[in-house]
Amino acid sequence: MLLAAPPFAFLDRPRSALASAQVVRVLRLLAERSITYLTVGNGADDPDDYDAILELGDGGEWTWRVR
């Protein structure tokens, strides 16, 4: 992904495969290379790792938080 440098990257639950420190490093590397990323998680992610968070509720409600 870093070599191809796509404009966007989609990461599905990165903390399920990587340690927390590794995820932080990957996200930092993506940001340094101007690769916009979207991660799907289960709420266990550290909000400080992201510029914005979209939380989806069970009833279709959603919340957008910008850091």
C-alpha positions in Angstrom: 0.0 0.0 0.0 2.8 2.4 0.9 4.6 1.7 -2.4 1.6 2.1 -4.6 0.5 5.2 -2.7 -3.2 5.1 -3.5 -5.3 8.2 -2.7 -7.5 6.2 -0.3 -7.0 3.1 1.9 -9.7 1.1 3.6 -8.7 -0.9 6.7 -11.1 -3.4 8.2 -10.5 -3.8 11.9 -6.7 -3.3 11.8 -6.4 -3.9 15.6 -7.7 -7.5 15.1 -4.4 -8.3 13.2 -1.9 -5.8 14.6 -0.8 -4.6 18.0 -2.0 -1.2 19.0 1.5 0.3 18.5 1.7 -1.2 15.0 -1.7 0.3 14.0 -0.5 3.7 15.2 2.6 3.4 13.1 0.7 2.3 10.0 -1.8 5.2 10.4 1.1 7.6 10.8 2.9 6.3 7.7 -0.3 6.6 5.7 -0.8 10.2 6.9 2.8 11.1 6.1 2.3 9.9 2.6 -1.0 11.8 2.2 -3.0 8.6 1.9 -6.5 9.2 3.3 -7.6 6.2 5.3 -10.9 4.9 6.6 -11.0 2.2 9.2 -13.8 0.0 10.3 -13.7 -0.9 14.0 -15.8 -2.1 16.9 -15.3 0.9 19.2 -12.1 -0.4 20.9 -10.0 2.0 18.8 -8.4 5.0 20.5 -10.2 8.1 19.2 -7.0 10.1 19.4 -5.6 8.1 16.5 -8.1 9.7 14.1 -9.0 13.1 12.8 -12.7 12.3 12.7 -15.0 9.5 13.8 -18.3 8.4 12.4 -20.3 6.4 14.9 -23.3 4.4 13.6 -26.1 3.4 15.9 -28.4 0.4 15.8 -31.4 2.4 14.8 -29.8 4.2 11.9 -28.7 7.2 13.9 -25.1 8.4 13.5 -22.7 10.9 15.2 -19.8 12.7 13.4 -17.1 13.9 15.7 -14.1 15.9 14.5 -11.1 16.2 16.7 
